[in-house]
């Protein structure tokens, strides 16, 4: 089988190198690597020459093990969650090629149960901006409650702790930043393009949270058990009455609002200053409902 089937031309190493914008030496090195991997590929010189595969070569039997095929299918299924269904055709083709009986044994869905189409639109627009290396402009609402207009050079989308973020270079702060997609409003794809180094080595450093935390002990009634087990990876203990106890680290910025989100099913046990602060906040809230 000739490589013509893949490229639309009958390539020789020089023409293939020019087409792929690499050196001829790179082409020969890649041919050697394919041969070392067990693929019977060869090149012939002269008129009618080119790069060929042996006619009897079958990809299904000669290259991938059963376990490797399963890993490829699982990776494509995971990718399908971020591609909003655009990889279904590829998954079907690979399932047929690998003769897989249960090609769709796993499903990953990053969307919520409310089918937030606005969030999907933001995701897809940013994905397109990353691929085309276009700058984006948007209004951003920070954790402190402020609103700023940002222009950024998006580098990658990151799924972290149940939420999507875009990681890129913020022109306002002149530094790399993470932006939570749900806090992005009025997104605009700008005509300007950009060139930056890959972000792979920058993400781990940037992911370190830059915020103050407080160690707290919380008590929950049995009615809050579903949220406690959903949201806390820390050890959960239980008393004779079924109440749950968790000792964990919480951000000082959102400490009170997070505990109050549990309503009357949560109680601050420690530290003492947190209990005192909660009493004062509840008293101020009660004042608003006197009339």
C-alpha positions as CSV (number, residue, x, y, z in Angstrom):
1,X,0.0,0.0,0.0
2,X,1.4,3.4,-1.0
3,X,1.4,6.4,1.3
4,X,-0.4,8.1,-1.6
5,X,-3.6,6.9,0.1
6,X,-2.9,9.1,3.0
7,X,-1.4,12.3,1.5
8,X,-3.0,12.5,-2.0
9,X,0.4,12.4,-3.6
10,X,3.1,9.7,-4.2
11,X,5.7,11.1,-1.8
12,X,9.4,10.6,-1.9
13,X,11.4,11.7,1.2
14,X,12.4,15.1,-0.2
15,X,8.8,16.0,-1.3
16,X,7.4,14.7,2.0
17,X,10.0,16.7,4.0
18,X,8.9,19.8,2.1
19,X,5.2,19.1,2.6
20,X,5.6,18.6,6.3
21,X,8.2,21.4,6.7
22,X,10.9,19.2,8.2
23,X,14.3,18.0,7.0
24,X,14.9,15.0,4.8
25,X,16.9,13.5,7.7
26,X,13.8,13.8,9.9
27,X,11.8,11.8,7.4
28,X,14.3,9.0,7.3
29,X,14.6,9.0,11.1
30,X,10.8,8.7,11.3
31,X,10.8,5.9,8.8
32,X,13.4,4.1,10.9
33,X,11.2,4.7,14.1
34,X,8.2,3.2,12.3
35,X,10.2,0.2,11.2
36,X,11.5,-0.3,14.8
37,X,7.9,-0.3,16.0
38,X,7.1,-3.2,13.8
39,X,5.5,-1.4,10.8
40,X,6.8,-2.8,7.5
41,X,7.4,0.5,5.8
42,X,10.1,1.1,3.1
43,X,11.2,3.6,0.4
44,X,12.2,3.0,-3.2
45,X,14.2,5.2,-5.5
46,X,13.8,6.0,-9.2
47,X,10.7,6.4,-11.4
48,X,7.6,5.3,-9.7
49,X,9.4,5.2,-6.4
50,X,8.0,6.4,-3.1
51,X,7.3,5.4,0.4
52,X,5.3,2.1,0.8
53,X,3.8,-0.3,3.3
54,X,3.9,-4.0,2.6
55,X,0.5,-5.0,1.1
56,X,-0.1,-7.7,3.7
57,X,0.3,-5.4,6.6
58,X,-2.8,-5.1,8.8
59,X,-2.8,-2.4,11.5
60,X,-5.2,-4.2,13.7
61,X,-3.0,-7.3,14.2
62,X,0.5,-5.9,13.9
63,X,0.7,-2.7,15.9
64,X,-1.7,-2.4,18.9
65,X,-2.5,-4.9,21.7
66,X,-6.0,-5.4,23.0
67,X,-5.2,-3.3,26.0
68,X,-3.7,-0.5,23.9
69,X,-6.9,-0.4,21.8
70,X,-9.0,0.0,24.9
71,X,-6.8,2.8,26.1
72,X,-7.1,4.7,22.8
73,X,-10.9,4.3,22.9
74,X,-11.1,5.5,26.5
75,X,-9.0,8.6,25.6
76,X,-11.2,9.4,22.7
77,X,-14.3,9.0,24.8
78,X,-12.8,11.4,27.4
79,X,-12.0,13.9,24.6
80,X,-15.6,13.7,23.4
81,X,-16.8,15.3,26.6
82,X,-14.8,18.5,25.8
83,X,-15.6,18.3,22.0
84,X,-19.4,18.4,22.6
85,X,-20.1,15.3,20.4
86,X,-17.8,16.2,17.5
87,X,-15.7,13.0,18.1
88,X,-18.5,10.5,17.9
89,X,-17.7,9.7,14.3
90,X,-14.1,9.1,15.1
91,X,-15.1,6.9,18.0
92,X,-17.4,4.8,15.7
93,X,-14.6,4.4,13.1
94,X,-12.1,3.3,15.7
95,X,-14.5,0.9,17.3
96,X,-15.1,-0.7,13.8
97,X,-11.3,-0.7,13.1
98,X,-10.5,-2.4,16.4
99,X,-13.6,-4.7,16.2
100,X,-14.6,-3.6,19.6
101,X,-17.9,-5.0,20.9
102,X,-18.3,-2.4,23.7
103,X,-16.5,0.7,22.3
104,X,-18.7,3.0,24.5
105,X,-18.3,1.5,27.9
106,X,-17.5,4.8,29.6
107,X,-18.9,8.3,29.4
108,X,-17.5,11.5,30.7
109,X,-19.8,14.5,30.8
110,X,-18.5,17.9,32.2
111,X,-21.8,19.6,31.8
112,X,-24.2,20.1,34.7
113,X,-27.8,18.7,34.8
114,X,-29.2,22.1,33.9
115,X,-27.7,22.1,30.4
116,X,-26.0,25.5,30.7
117,X,-25.7,26.4,27.0
118,X,-24.2,29.8,27.9
119,X,-21.3,28.0,29.6
120,X,-20.8,25.7,26.6
121,X,-20.7,28.7,24.3
122,X,-18.0,30.4,26.4
123,X,-16.0,27.1,26.4
124,X,-16.2,26.7,22.6
125,X,-15.3,30.3,21.9
126,X,-12.2,30.1,24.1
127,X,-11.2,26.8,22.6
128,X,-11.4,28.3,19.1
129,X,-9.3,31.3,20.3
130,X,-6.6,29.0,21.7
131,X,-6.4,27.1,18.4
132,X,-6.3,30.3,16.3
133,X,-4.0,32.1,18.8
134,X,-6.4,35.0,19.1
135,X,-6.6,37.4,22.0
136,X,-9.8,37.5,24.1
137,X,-11.5,40.4,25.9
138,X,-14.1,40.0,28.7
139,X,-15.5,41.3,31.9
140,X,-14.3,39.3,34.9
141,X,-15.7,39.1,38.4
142,X,-13.0,38.3,41.0
143,X,-13.4,36.4,44.3
144,X,-13.2,39.8,46.1
145,X,-16.3,41.0,44.3
146,X,-14.6,43.4,41.9
147,X,-15.3,43.7,38.2
148,X,-12.5,44.4,35.7
149,X,-12.1,44.3,31.9
150,X,-9.4,41.9,30.9
151,X,-7.6,41.2,27.7
152,X,-5.8,37.9,27.7
153,X,-3.8,35.5,25.5
154,X,-5.5,32.1,26.1
155,X,-3.1,29.1,26.3
156,X,-5.1,26.2,27.6
157,X,-8.4,25.1,29.2
158,X,-8.0,23.4,32.6
159,X,-10.6,21.4,34.5
160,X,-9.8,21.7,38.2
161,X,-12.0,20.7,41.2
162,X,-15.4,20.5,39.4
163,X,-14.8,23.8,37.4
164,X,-13.4,24.9,34.1
165,X,-10.7,27.6,33.9
166,X,-8.8,29.3,31.0
167,X,-5.1,29.7,31.6
168,X,-3.3,32.5,29.8
169,X,-1.3,35.7,29.9
170,X,-3.3,38.7,31.3
171,X,-2.3,42.0,29.7
172,X,-3.8,44.0,32.5
173,X,-1.7,42.2,35.2
174,X,1.2,41.5,32.9
175,X,1.4,38.0,34.2
176,X,-0.1,34.5,33.7
177,X,-3.5,34.0,35.3
178,X,-6.3,31.5,35.7
179,X,-9.8,32.7,34.9
180,X,-12.9,30.8,36.0
181,X,-15.2,30.4,33.0
182,X,-18.4,31.0,35.1
183,X,-17.0,34.4,36.1
184,X,-16.4,35.5,32.5
185,X,-19.0,37.7,30.9
186,X,-19.3,39.6,27.6
187,X,-16.6,37.5,26.0
188,X,-15.2,38.9,22.7
189,X,-12.7,37.2,20.4
190,X,-10.3,39.9,19.1
191,X,-8.7,40.0,15.7
192,X,-5.1,40.3,17.1
193,X,-3.1,37.1,17.2
194,X,-0.2,36.3,19.6
195,X,2.8,34.0,19.8
196,X,3.8,32.6,23.2
197,X,5.8,29.6,24.5
198,X,3.9,26.5,25.5
199,X,2.2,26.7,28.9
200,X,2.9,23.2,30.1
201,X,5.7,24.1,32.4
202,X,3.9,27.2,33.7
203,X,0.6,25.5,34.9
204,X,1.9,23.7,38.0
205,X,3.4,26.8,39.5
206,X,0.4,28.9,38.7
207,X,-2.0,26.4,40.2
208,X,-0.7,27.0,43.7
209,X,-3.5,28.9,45.5
210,X,-2.5,32.4,46.5
211,X,-5.0,32.9,49.4
212,X,-5.2,32.7,53.2
213,X,-6.9,29.6,54.7
214,X,-8.1,28.8,58.2
215,X,-8.3,25.4,59.8
216,X,-11.9,24.8,61.0
217,X,-13.9,22.1,62.7
218,X,-17.5,21.8,61.5
219,X,-20.5,19.8,62.8
220,X,-23.2,18.8,60.4
221,X,-26.6,17.2,61.1
222,X,-27.5,13.9,59.3
223,X,-29.6,15.9,56.8
224,X,-26.4,17.4,55.3
225,X,-24.6,14.0,54.8
226,X,-25.0,14.0,51.0
227,X,-23.1,17.3,50.7
228,X,-20.5,16.4,53.3
229,X,-19.5,13.3,51.5
230,X,-19.7,15.1,48.2
231,X,-17.5,18.1,49.1
232,X,-15.0,16.9,51.7
233,X,-12.1,14.6,51.0
234,X,-11.0,14.9,54.6
235,X,-11.8,12.2,57.2
236,X,-15.5,12.4,58.3
237,X,-16.4,11.1,61.8
238,X,-19.8,10.5,63.2
239,X,-21.2,10.6,66.8
240,X,-24.0,8.4,68.3
241,X,-26.7,10.7,67.1
242,X,-25.5,10.6,63.5
243,X,-24.0,14.1,63.4
244,X,-20.9,14.4,61.2
245,X,-17.7,16.2,62.0
246,X,-15.0,17.5,59.6
247,X,-11.7,19.3,60.2
248,X,-10.6,21.0,57.1
249,X,-9.0,24.1,55.5
250,X,-11.3,26.8,54.2
251,X,-10.5,30.0,52.4
252,X,-10.9,33.1,54.6
253,X,-12.5,35.0,51.7
254,X,-15.5,32.7,51.4
255,X,-15.5,31.1,54.9
256,X,-18.8,32.5,56.2
257,X,-20.7,32.3,53.0
258,X,-19.7,28.7,52.5
259,X,-20.8,27.6,56.0
260,X,-24.0,29.5,55.7
261,X,-24.8,27.7,52.4
262,X,-25.6,24.7,54.6
263,X,-28.3,26.6,56.4
264,X,-29.2,25.3,59.8
265,X,-27.6,21.9,59.2
266,X,-24.0,23.2,59.9
267,X,-22.4,24.5,63.1
268,X,-18.9,26.1,63.5
269,X,-17.2,24.2,66.4
270,X,-13.6,25.5,66.2
271,X,-11.8,27.9,66.4
272,X,-13.5,30.1,69.0
273,X,-13.1,33.3,66.9
274,X,-15.0,31.7,64.0
275,X,-17.9,30.9,66.3
276,X,-17.9,34.5,67.6
277,X,-17.7,35.9,64.1
278,X,-20.6,33.7,63.0
279,X,-22.8,34.9,65.9
280,X,-22.2,38.5,64.9
281,X,-23.0,37.8,61.3
282,X,-26.2,36.0,62.1
283,X,-27.2,38.8,64.4
284,X,-26.8,41.3,61.6
285,X,-28.7,39.1,59.2
286,X,-31.6,38.7,61.8
287,X,-31.8,42.5,62.0
288,X,-32.7,42.7,58.3
289,X,-35.8,40.5,58.9
290,X,-37.3,42.3,62.0
291,X,-39.8,44.2,59.8
